Amino acid sequence: MKKGAILGIIAAFIAVAMLIFIPVVSNNARQPQPEATGTNAGPVRETEETDGITVPGTDRTEPSETVSGETDTDDVTAATETPDITATAPGTETDPETTAAPETTTVPETTTVPETTTVPETTTVPETTTAPVTTKSVEPLDPEKKYVALTFDDGPHPTNSKLITDKLLEYGGKGTFFVIGNLIKGDREKGMQYAYDHGMEIAIHCWTHNHYYTKEPEYFHEEVYKTADKIKESIGEWPTIMRPPGGNITDSQVKESEFAVIIWSVDTNDWRYKKTDKSVKEENVKTIVNNALYDSKGNFNVKNGDIILMHEIYENSYDAFCIIIEELHKRGFEFVTVSELLQNPQTGYKYYSTYKIK
């Protein structure tokens, strides 16, 4: 055999061998070696831990032993990227078995209890913040009857408040007492409370009896509201009507008042005839009665719906009142409070009788 042929055979053999052995060597180089634990250890452990982490809705509940106590960066990142793990209730990190039950991760019944977080009955009290008026109910008047409102200023009085109340009750009637705030104390206050407890109406006159119609708004407010507060403190009811001293009040004060302004249609002028000397007492009482019931020509002058002005603090006034109420009763009049006569007077108005003006 020629040398050239032998070399050709050897070259072919070598080529075939390379085609067989080189892929085998390359394939073996790709296989992981058992002793290689450096760079491949992380991914292998991560796969094992993923199988051990509790996932809500699955049956895998056996935790990996490396979940707690490990500080490997890859493990921390994997945990924070899993929403079901971060939703676990605080305190379960050290007790992996508690994460096996998905029901414990969300407890809406205990986290939101609207019944105890919002209690409108205790947080808002409209009776005390937005509605202080607590007036008694007013019964409709009989259109077939005649009514007047007997009113008494400048009290309360330690004895006359009770005497006037008892006389009104004797005739089945009621009256209205316009009181001075700084007098509501001691026996005077007891007199006012007696009147109120027996169905009389308690209303605002002023705090000091100073004429406030020429004063600043702050003065007007103090005179009226201090009296209202004192009345409420004493009898537990907020008044709804007021009468300025002398009946003097400006139109703007009337419009801005939160209390209906009550004047009068019959003035007895009793305060002018308060002297009780024996020489003048009888004549003074007679004059007061005439002023209430008759005009200058002697004609009877009281009409249905009139508001009659008197003062409860004078002896002569009480004596005249006893005569006046007897005569009115004989003529068929009945006696009601101002609020009853006017059927709940409105704020922003001034009343002289059942007739009102702004």
BELRA-V409766 format. One record per run of one state. SS is the DSSP state (hx for helix, st for strand, lp for the rest). FROM is the first residue (numbers start at 0). LEN is the number of residues. Records with the same first field share a line. If there is no record, write none. Layout:
SS: FROM-LEN  FROM-LEN
This chain:
lp: 0-2  30-10  52-20  80-2  86-9  100-1  104-3  111-2  117-2  123-2  129-16  155-4  170-5  183-2  197-3  206-10  235-5  242-2  247-3  256-3  262-3  267-2  273-4  294-5  300-5  311-3  330-2  335-2  341-8  351-1  353-2  357-1
hx: 2-28  40-12  72-8  82-4  95-5  101-3  107-4  113-4  119-4  125-4  159-11  180-3  185-12  216-19  244-3  250-6  269-4  277-16  314-16  337-4
st: 145-10  175-5  200-6  240-2  259-3  265-2  293-1  299-1  305-6  332-3  349-2  352-1  355-2
